[in-house]
Amino acid sequence: MAGKGLYRVHQFSKVEMFVLATPAQSEALHQELIDIEADMFTELGLHFKVLDMPSGDLGAPAFRKYDVEAWMPGLQRYGEISSASNCTDYQSRRLNIRYRPGAVAKEAGSDSDGGAEAGKKGAGKKGGAGKKGGAGGSGGKTEFVHTLNATACAVPRMIVAILENFQQEDGSVVVPLPLRPYLGGMEVIRPPAKKH
């Protein structure tokens, strides 16, 4: 049944989160993406679990990936509703997306260990801070950024999870509290009245 209906469609809408980060920042930002997903699904009242995926289940770009699965009564099992991946520099090498560690260190100030460390790495190398080049004309050797992505909301699967978990015996569906302002304050979605 997972191959039919809204759960698995060929084209769908989703809200995706994407991050460009320094290597020192990427692990913490990966956790932040997972926390955003978990907070949202908790507020919606969904029963879900977060899975740290084994390396055999990762696509080529992903260094580490978490899947979020919600309980789906229609399937009688948990189904994936979201994921969050840290691709480190796999994509940025192919797209040639770089940053200057020295510039990051200046912006972050002395209170950011990650930026300070990145700045130290670039400062002592040949062609370092004194050499001009690249976009913006600021000096320093460039390094590849880390890219991260996470699905905030895969619309069809979110609809499945909400409808199946909040449906009542009479066919009506209780609207989760965070969604009510977007539905004009509606608390329950009721099926149309049967015509006799």
Secondary structure, 3 states (H helix, E strand, C coil): CCCCHHHCCCCCCEEEEEEEECHHHHHHHHHHHHHHHHHHHHHCCCCEEEEECCHHHCCCCCCEEEEEEEEECCCCEEEEEEEEEECCCHHHHHHCCEECHHHHHHHHCCCCHHHHHHHHHHHCCCCCCCCCCCHHHCCCCCEECEEEEEEEEEHHHHHHHHHHHHECCCCCEECCHHHHHHHCCCCEECCCCCCC
